[in-house]
Amino acid sequence: MNGNWYRLLNTTAGLCGAWLFTVVSRIIAAGFFVFSSRVPESRRFYAVLYPERSRLYHLWCTFVQYQNFTTIHFDRFLAARKTSVSFTSSGWEKLAEVIGNQGGILLMSHLGNWEIAATLLKQQRDDLQLLLYMGIKEKEGIERVQKEELRRSGVTIIGADQHSSSPFSAVEGIRFLQAGGLVSMAGDIVWRDDQRRVRVNFLGHDAYLPEAPFVFALVSGAPLFVFFAFRTGRNSYHFTLSDPIEILPASRRERREAIAHAAQQYADFLEQALRHHPFEWYHFDRFLWNEIKDGVA
């Protein structure tokens, strides 16, 4: 669905009621389930997650995944109409300690609702300086609307181009940290073919994570947190924050090893959260590759 059709749905549902948004979005999700070329990848993913279950069960998991994805847009629809988001949290005190001081880096994931997570953070501290690095697609529809709404809520967004990178974007992130703000980066998606990455063990398979968030934490000295926001009901969430992941190489030669260790810690957090919330996995591209032999990456 492109941005114009999405805006039309929002406007029409605003006049007719939230039920219309729910019905239409779920029909659209069913259509994607039937026709999308990405469905086999989701089936493969759930086959790895549930190797003891049947192919039919893996297909059912994929259907639920696509249907659950509509809740992200539905809660955004409610939020745009000033419907307050209720939430509980665990770990907020860890962020409170760094906000206004050395700042912090948040590792977001395509597990749960990272967009509502940003909204919740601003709701906790209205004066919070929050910067999100987000990927830019060649043809953005709903994603452009998403970015516009986040900017209106006071979140600063820097687009990560899939074809090139700019050193100025990193400088802006350092400035946010120096001002005691938070910088959010995706930890589970590699945007460009030439992007530096690190291999981790995830569900017994290879997975490749972007190296940038870990290098950013190493260079800046800011604490690195893993952040999740999971839906507990209609426009209701619980967000959790991990203890800081430390990246403390003893020498320059040990930097890559320290980064690899930190990346594996994040992958372990991600796998643990996935097992508790398997149908809130919204990473529709390939994430798992060849199986790791004997547990060695």
Secondary structure, 3 states (H helix, E strand, C coil): CCHHHHHHHHHHHHHHCHHHHHHHHHHHHHHHHHHCCCHHHHHHHHHHHCCCCCHHHHHHHHHHHHHHHHHHHHHHHHHHCCCCCEEEEECHHHHHHHCCCCCEEEEECCECCHHHHHHHHHHHCCCCCEEEEEEECCCCCHHHHHHHHHHHCCCEEEEEECCCCCHHHHHHHHHHHHCCCEEEEECCCCCCCCCCEEEEEECCEEEEEECHHHHHHHHHCCCEEEEEEEEEECCEEEEEECCCECCCCCCHHHHHHHHHHHHHHHHHHHHHHHHHCHHHECCCCCCCCCECHHHCC
